[in-house]
Amino acid sequence: MTKWQKLRNILLAASMILIGAAMLVFGEKAYMGIIGIFSLTLEIMGLRMLWFYFRMARHMVGGRNILFRGILFFDFGIFTGSLVWVPRAYVLMYLAGTLAFSGVVDLLGANESRRIQSSWRFKTFQGVVKILFSIICLIFMRSGARVVYICAVGFIFSAVMNIANTFRRQQVITID
């Protein structure tokens, strides 16, 4: 990981901590802002991937994958932005679902790392905790304030794990 990638990861994690703190402080009042930031972030990620595809990735092997991921991220960003007018219970279920999906992706990545004899315990721990947070959110769905607090702790946990992962030594595998 380069220094710029580490800096970017730290800045993203710091913004996630700020979002989590805002959720803890303002509770359900921060609802619109959180949806807006989440939507804008997904849209920017999608546009960056699309820009990368049209500038360079269309000439690469597997470049079409980047195109599809960019379209998917942008579409999820627009969908998330449209959730402002939907009842909060459905939005909280959507946020819990994205947290669970992120946990499943971490578990799949850990399984792949274990298969190639790389470090996998950290990703497994992170994936299991994210799934547990999403299950707890679904259990306490009736109380909007509790779910916001649980999601806030989940955001902060994810940010701390991203910072820890940034400074963790990575194995470099070379192919001769």
Secondary structure, DSSP 8 states (H G I E B T S, - for coil): --HHHHHHHHHHHHHHHHHHHHHHHHGGGGHHHHHHHHHHHHHHHHHHHHHHHHHTGGGSTTHHHHHHHHHHHHHHHHHHHGGGGS-HHHHHHHHHHHHHHHHHHHHHHHHHHHHTT---HHHHHHHHHHHHHHHHHHHTTT-HHHHHHHHHHHHHHHHHHHHHHHHS--------
